Structure formats: structure tokens, C-alpha cells
Amino acid sequence: MRREALINARKRKNMTQDQLAEAIGITRAYLSNIERGACPPSLRVAQALSGVLGESTDVLFPANNVQNMSDQHTA
């Protein structure tokens, strides 16, 4: 499942995947996988995305798709 809310929020901020990934300290590849729905974000990453994009994590991600564990996909 694609994360349309995440993609739309990033585009509203006029940010590329590279810019957003750098802003929160993850790789562009990890962000791409999150946007495509290939892997869920960790809780830390979901919160960081929410903060940078100015959207609630509830809006960006369904609660059951956020991993409550340490992020292992940092840059």
C-alpha cells in the first residue's frame, strides 16, 4: 500500500526524497521503501517525518504500520 498522505505532505513542502531523508537522518532508499509501503517506519522515523512535514503520525501512517522498535535504517 502506497503512503499517499506521506507523499502528498512531502510534495506540499516542496521537498525531494533526498531532502526529507537528510532532514530526518535516514537514507533516501529507506524513505522510498516507506513511501512505497515496502516497509513500515520505526516509531522514531514516523515521529521525525511528522515533525518535519507538520502532519500527525495518525494522518501519515496507520497506527498498526509503525514499528515500535529501534531504527536500523539510519544514514
LUMLO-810137 format. One line per field, with one value per atom (N, C-alpha, C, O): residue number from 1; residue in one letter; atom name; x, y, z. Coordinates in steps of 0.001 Angstrom, whole numbers, always signed. Example, Ala and Ser with C-alpha at 12.3 -4.5 7.8 and 13.67 -1.06 7.14 Angstrom:
REM LUMLO-810137
num c(1 | 1 | 1 | 1 | 2 | 2 | 2 | 2)
residu c(A | A | A | A | S | S | S | S)
atome c(N | CA | C | O | N | CA | C | O)
x c(+13190 | +12300 | +13200 | +14236 | +12850 | +13670 | +12900 | +13409)
y c(-5690 | -4500 | -3300 | -3319 | -2250 | -1060 | +30 | +1138)
z c(+7800 | +7800 | +7800 | +8465 | +7080 | +7140 | +7870 | +8039)
END
This chain:
REM LUMLO-810137
num c(1 | 1 | 1 | 1 | 2 | 2 | 2 | 2 | 3 | 3 | 3 | 3 | 4 | 4 | 4 | 4 | 5 | 5 | 5 | 5 | 6 | 6 | 6 | 6 | 7 | 7 | 7 | 7 | 8 | 8 | 8 | 8 | 9 | 9 | 9 | 9 | 10 | 10 | 10 | 10 | 11 | 11 | 11 | 11 | 12 | 12 | 12 | 12 | 13 | 13 | 13 | 13 | 14 | 14 | 14 | 14 | 15 | 15 | 15 | 15 | 16 | 16 | 16 | 16 | 17 | 17 | 17 | 17 | 18 | 18 | 18 | 18 | 19 | 19 | 19 | 19 | 20 | 20 | 20 | 20 | 21 | 21 | 21 | 21 | 22 | 22 | 22 | 22 | 23 | 23 | 23 | 23 | 24 | 24 | 24 | 24 | 25 | 25 | 25 | 25 | 26 | 26 | 26 | 26 | 27 | 27 | 27 | 27 | 28 | 28 | 28 | 28 | 29 | 29 | 29 | 29 | 30 | 30 | 30 | 30 | 31 | 31 | 31 | 31 | 32 | 32 | 32 | 32 | 33 | 33 | 33 | 33 | 34 | 34 | 34 | 34 | 35 | 35 | 35 | 35 | 36 | 36 | 36 | 36 | 37 | 37 | 37 | 37 | 38 | 38 | 38 | 38 | 39 | 39 | 39 | 39 | 40 | 40 | 40 | 40 | 41 | 41 | 41 | 41 | 42 | 42 | 42 | 42 | 43 | 43 | 43 | 43 | 44 | 44 | 44 | 44 | 45 | 45 | 45 | 45 | 46 | 46 | 46 | 46 | 47 | 47 | 47 | 47 | 48 | 48 | 48 | 48 | 49 | 49 | 49 | 49 | 50 | 50 | 50 | 50 | 51 | 51 | 51 | 51 | 52 | 52 | 52 | 52 | 53 | 53 | 53 | 53 | 54 | 54 | 54 | 54 | 55 | 55 | 55 | 55 | 56 | 56 | 56 | 56 | 57 | 57 | 57 | 57 | 58 | 58 | 58 | 58 | 59 | 59 | 59 | 59 | 60 | 60 | 60 | 60 | 61 | 61 | 61 | 61 | 62 | 62 | 62 | 62 | 63 | 63 | 63 | 63 | 64 | 64 | 64 | 64 | 65 | 65 | 65 | 65 | 66 | 66 | 66 | 66 | 67 | 67 | 67 | 67 | 68 | 68 | 68 | 68 | 69 | 69 | 69 | 69 | 70 | 70 | 70 | 70 | 71 | 71 | 71 | 71 | 72 | 72 | 72 | 72 | 73 | 73 | 73 | 73 | 74 | 74 | 74 | 74 | 75 | 75 | 75 | 75)
residu c(M | M | M | M | R | R | R | R | R | R | R | R | E | E | E | E | A | A | A | A | L | L | L | L | I | I | I | I | N | N | N | N | A | A | A | A | R | R | R | R | K | K | K | K | R | R | R | R | K | K | K | K | N | N | N | N | M | M | M | M | T | T | T | T | Q | Q | Q | Q | D | D | D | D | Q | Q | Q | Q | L | L | L | L | A | A | A | A | E | E | E | E | A | A | A | A | I | I | I | I | G | G | G | G | I | I | I | I | T | T | T | T | R | R | R | R | A | A | A | A | Y | Y | Y | Y | L | L | L | L | S | S | S | S | N | N | N | N | I | I | I | I | E | E | E | E | R | R | R | R | G | G | G | G | A | A | A | A | C | C | C | C | P | P | P | P | P | P | P | P | S | S | S | S | L | L | L | L | R | R | R | R | V | V | V | V | A | A | A | A | Q | Q | Q | Q | A | A | A | A | L | L | L | L | S | S | S | S | G | G | G | G | V | V | V | V | L | L | L | L | G | G | G | G | E | E | E | E | S | S | S | S | T | T | T | T | D | D | D | D | V | V | V | V | L | L | L | L | F | F | F | F | P | P | P | P | A | A | A | A | N | N | N | N | N | N | N | N | V | V | V | V | Q | Q | Q | Q | N | N | N | N | M | M | M | M | S | S | S | S | D | D | D | D | Q | Q | Q | Q | H | H | H | H | T | T | T | T | A | A | A | A)
atome c(N | CA | C | O | N | CA | C | O | N | CA | C | O | N | CA | C | O | N | CA | C | O | N | CA | C | O | N | CA | C | O | N | CA | C | O | N | CA | C | O | N | CA | C | O | N | CA | C | O | N | CA | C | O | N | CA | C | O | N | CA | C | O | N | CA | C | O | N | CA | C | O | N | CA | C | O | N | CA | C | O | N | CA | C | O | N | CA | C | O | N | CA | C | O | N | CA | C | O | N | CA | C | O | N | CA | C | O | N | CA | C | O | N | CA | C | O | N | CA | C | O | N | CA | C | O | N | CA | C | O | N | CA | C | O | N | CA | C | O | N | CA | C | O | N | CA | C | O | N | CA | C | O | N | CA | C | O | N | CA | C | O | N | CA | C | O | N | CA | C | O | N | CA | C | O | N | CA | C | O | N | CA | C | O | N | CA | C | O | N | CA | C | O | N | CA | C | O | N | CA | C | O | N | CA | C | O | N | CA | C | O | N | CA | C | O | N | CA | C | O | N | CA | C | O | N | CA | C | O | N | CA | C | O | N | CA | C | O | N | CA | C | O | N | CA | C | O | N | CA | C | O | N | CA | C | O | N | CA | C | O | N | CA | C | O | N | CA | C | O | N | CA | C | O | N | CA | C | O | N | CA | C | O | N | CA | C | O | N | CA | C | O | N | CA | C | O | N | CA | C | O | N | CA | C | O | N | CA | C | O | N | CA | C | O | N | CA | C | O | N | CA | C | O | N | CA | C | O | N | CA | C | O | N | CA | C | O)
x c(+839 | +0 | +881 | +1757 | +640 | +1403 | +967 | -178 | +1832 | +1575 | +1266 | +2089 | +90 | -270 | -204 | +249 | -639 | -608 | +831 | +1097 | +1743 | +3152 | +3720 | +4381 | +3467 | +3975 | +3403 | +4135 | +2098 | +1461 | +1985 | +2198 | +2194 | +2731 | +4143 | +4490 | +4952 | +6325 | +6289 | +7053 | +5410 | +5314 | +4779 | +5208 | +3842 | +3346 | +4461 | +4424 | +5444 | +6601 | +7684 | +8747 | +7407 | +8360 | +9699 | +10759 | +9635 | +10854 | +10997 | +10020 | +12234 | +12526 | +12698 | +12807 | +12721 | +13014 | +14385 | +14554 | +15352 | +16701 | +16681 | +17300 | +15981 | +15927 | +15247 | +15734 | +14130 | +13401 | +14205 | +14294 | +14783 | +15590 | +16755 | +17034 | +17426 | +18550 | +18076 | +18758 | +16920 | +16393 | +16118 | +16201 | +15791 | +15480 | +16544 | +16407 | +17590 | +18711 | +18532 | +19008 | +17835 | +17708 | +18178 | +18441 | +18282 | +18677 | +17470 | +16329 | +17743 | +16669 | +16010 | +14798 | +16801 | +16260 | +15246 | +14207 | +15547 | +14617 | +13329 | +12237 | +13446 | +12261 | +11445 | +10218 | +12112 | +11419 | +10638 | +9493 | +11266 | +10584 | +9366 | +8341 | +9466 | +8328 | +7214 | +6054 | +7555 | +6553 | +5865 | +4670 | +6592 | +6005 | +5231 | +4500 | +5389 | +4723 | +5475 | +4936 | +6732 | +7538 | +7999 | +8246 | +8115 | +8466 | +7863 | +7801 | +7424 | +6873 | +8001 | +9093 | +7739 | +8761 | +8830 | +7853 | +9989 | +10082 | +9306 | +8962 | +9034 | +8330 | +9118 | +8541 | +10434 | +11288 | +11204 | +11098 | +11249 | +11196 | +9817 | +9715 | +8767 | +7413 | +7236 | +6639 | +7748 | +7646 | +8478 | +8050 | +9654 | +10504 | +9843 | +9858 | +9266 | +8561 | +7388 | +7162 | +6659 | +5529 | +5968 | +5318 | +7064 | +7560 | +7996 | +7646 | +8753 | +9254 | +8115 | +8091 | +7177 | +6102 | +4915 | +4032 | +4886 | +3800 | +2469 | +1416 | +2511 | +1303 | +1353 | +2435 | +212 | +123 | +572 | +351 | +1201 | +1564 | +315 | +352 | -798 | -2057 | -2515 | -3130 | -2223 | -2581 | -1615 | -2028 | -333 | +675 | +726 | +989 | +469 | +620 | -490 | -803 | -1082 | -1985 | -1175 | -35 | -1738 | -1010 | -412 | +664 | -1073 | -564 | +592 | +1134 | +985 | +2089 | +3359 | +4328 | +3362 | +4560 | +5224 | +4610 | +6471 | +7207 | +7665 | +8286 | +7371 | +7833 | +9129 | +9175 | +10168 | +11477 | +12545 | +12253 | +13777 | +14889 | +15020 | +14846 | +15330 | +15512 | +16882 | +17897 | +16893 | +18163 | +18480 | +19362 | +17752 | +17932 | +18440 | +18110 | +19217 | +19721 | +20879 | +21550 | +21090 | +22184 | +23517 | +24554)
y c(-1186 | +0 | +1245 | +1399 | +2118 | +3365 | +4311 | +4270 | +5119 | +6095 | +7451 | +8365 | +7570 | +8791 | +10018 | +11074 | +9909 | +11056 | +11530 | +12731 | +10588 | +10929 | +11604 | +12638 | +11026 | +11581 | +12973 | +13895 | +13128 | +14429 | +15476 | +16626 | +15097 | +16031 | +16465 | +17638 | +15531 | +15869 | +16830 | +17795 | +16571 | +17437 | +18824 | +19821 | +18899 | +20206 | +21050 | +22278 | +20393 | +21098 | +21343 | +21879 | +20944 | +21109 | +20461 | +21028 | +19264 | +18526 | +17300 | +16623 | +17031 | +15779 | +14679 | +14960 | +13451 | +12350 | +12551 | +12315 | +12977 | +13202 | +14244 | +14046 | +15341 | +16415 | +15965 | +16238 | +15281 | +14824 | +13778 | +13829 | +12843 | +11809 | +12430 | +12043 | +13381 | +14044 | +14807 | +14813 | +15442 | +16236 | +15397 | +15894 | +14120 | +13282 | +12219 | +11432 | +12188 | +11305 | +9862 | +8946 | +9662 | +8306 | +8332 | +9400 | +7168 | +7109 | +7356 | +7111 | +7848 | +8049 | +6725 | +6668 | +5658 | +4340 | +3883 | +3317 | +4129 | +3773 | +4581 | +4027 | +5897 | +6728 | +6241 | +6175 | +5903 | +5383 | +4110 | +3940 | +3232 | +1995 | +2296 | +1624 | +3288 | +3677 | +4223 | +3844 | +5110 | +5701 | +4647 | +4757 | +3652 | +2590 | +1572 | +750 | +1625 | +659 | -651 | -1646 | -654 | -1870 | -2200 | -3363 | -1189 | -1426 | -312 | +836 | -636 | +395 | +1170 | +637 | +2422 | +3190 | +2788 | +2306 | +2992 | +2843 | +3990 | +4956 | +3890 | +4952 | +6252 | +7318 | +6172 | +7367 | +8042 | +9266 | +7261 | +7819 | +8402 | +9481 | +7721 | +8235 | +9570 | +10493 | +9678 | +10933 | +12031 | +13184 | +11692 | +12682 | +13181 | +14378 | +12263 | +12657 | +13568 | +14578 | +13211 | +14014 | +15429 | +16402 | +15541 | +16848 | +17715 | +18893 | +17142 | +17911 | +18292 | +19400 | +17378 | +17628 | +18365 | +18821 | +18487 | +19207 | +18492 | +19129 | +17174 | +16350 | +15359 | +14947 | +14980 | +13972 | +12611 | +12284 | +11826 | +10465 | +9656 | +8759 | +9970 | +9270 | +9531 | +8665 | +10713 | +11050 | +10382 | +9835 | +10434 | +9900 | +8381 | +7787 | +7743 | +6290 | +5683 | +6206 | +4596 | +3858 | +3343 | +2909 | +3384 | +3011 | +1616 | +1387 | +685 | -684 | -870 | -1971 | +174 | +49 | +752 | +839 | +1252 | +1895 | +931 | +481 | +619 | -309 | +397 | +1457 | -170 | +401 | -299 | -1108 | +45 | -559 | +415 | +1440 | +86 | +945 | +946 | -82 | +2120 | +2249 | +1710 | +2058 | +865 | +318 | +749 | +181 | +1766 | +2218 | +3650 | +4380 | +4058 | +5421 | +5566 | +4597 | +6779 | +7054 | +6997 | +7200)
z c(+0 | +0 | +0 | +851 | -953 | -1012 | +85 | +535 | +492 | +1536 | +880 | +920 | +284 | -430 | +473 | +30 | +1717 | +2623 | +2847 | +2879 | +2999 | +3197 | +1951 | +2048 | +798 | -458 | -692 | -1053 | -488 | -702 | +274 | -112 | +1524 | +2516 | +2140 | +2277 | +1670 | +1246 | +67 | +24 | -882 | -2062 | -1698 | -2279 | -738 | -294 | +318 | +252 | +910 | +1482 | +438 | +750 | -813 | -1915 | -1594 | -1860 | -1018 | -663 | -1550 | -1871 | -1935 | -2625 | -1576 | -383 | -2024 | -1101 | -470 | +727 | -1248 | -715 | +399 | +1444 | +185 | +1176 | +2459 | +3556 | +2321 | +3501 | +4256 | +5483 | +3544 | +4191 | +4954 | +6089 | +4338 | +5007 | +6245 | +7269 | +6153 | +7265 | +8507 | +9629 | +8302 | +9463 | +9731 | +10667 | +8930 | +9208 | +8788 | +9458 | +7660 | +7111 | +5661 | +5107 | +5055 | +3657 | +2762 | +3151 | +1552 | +584 | +239 | +31 | +176 | -145 | +907 | +565 | +2186 | +3260 | +3127 | +3257 | +2866 | +2677 | +1491 | +1562 | +414 | -762 | -416 | -835 | +345 | +760 | +1631 | +1512 | +2497 | +3332 | +2449 | +2611 | +1517 | +640 | -231 | -505 | -656 | -1477 | -655 | -1207 | +669 | +1518 | +1624 | +2108 | +1167 | +1209 | +2622 | +2938 | +3469 | +4869 | +5713 | +5272 | +6908 | +7789 | +8463 | +8659 | +8815 | +9514 | +10978 | +11551 | +11570 | +13020 | +13648 | +12967 | +14919 | +15622 | +15563 | +15348 | +15752 | +15691 | +14331 | +14249 | +13276 | +11925 | +11650 | +11067 | +12050 | +11851 | +12559 | +12005 | +13771 | +14525 | +13876 | +13833 | +13373 | +12704 | +11418 | +11133 | +10648 | +9432 | +9771 | +9104 | +10795 | +11243 | +11602 | +11219 | +12333 | +12750 | +11581 | +11513 | +10670 | +9526 | +8583 | +8047 | +8382 | +7426 | +8036 | +7310 | +9365 | +10012 | +9950 | +9908 | +9946 | +9915 | +11059 | +11477 | +11562 | +12610 | +12081 | +10915 | +12947 | +12538 | +12219 | +11377 | +12892 | +12603 | +11178 | +10556 | +10656 | +9279 | +8304 | +7282 | +8631 | +7713 | +7679 | +6634 | +8839 | +8935 | +9785 | +10854 | +9329 | +10220 | +11417 | +11246 | +12604 | +13828 | +13758 | +14310 | +13103 | +13072 | +12100 | +12004 | +11378 | +10435 | +10895 | +10141 | +12125 | +12667 | +13632 | +14599 | +13365 | +14210 | +15467 | +15390 | +16615 | +17874 | +18270 | +19197 | +17532 | +17797 | +17349 | +16732 | +17663 | +17275 | +15759 | +15104 | +15213 | +13777 | +13384 | +13986 | +12377 | +11937 | +10511 | +9866 | +10015 | +8637 | +8582 | +7648 | +9539 | +9534 | +8574 | +8217 | +8176 | +7216 | +7913 | +7281)
END
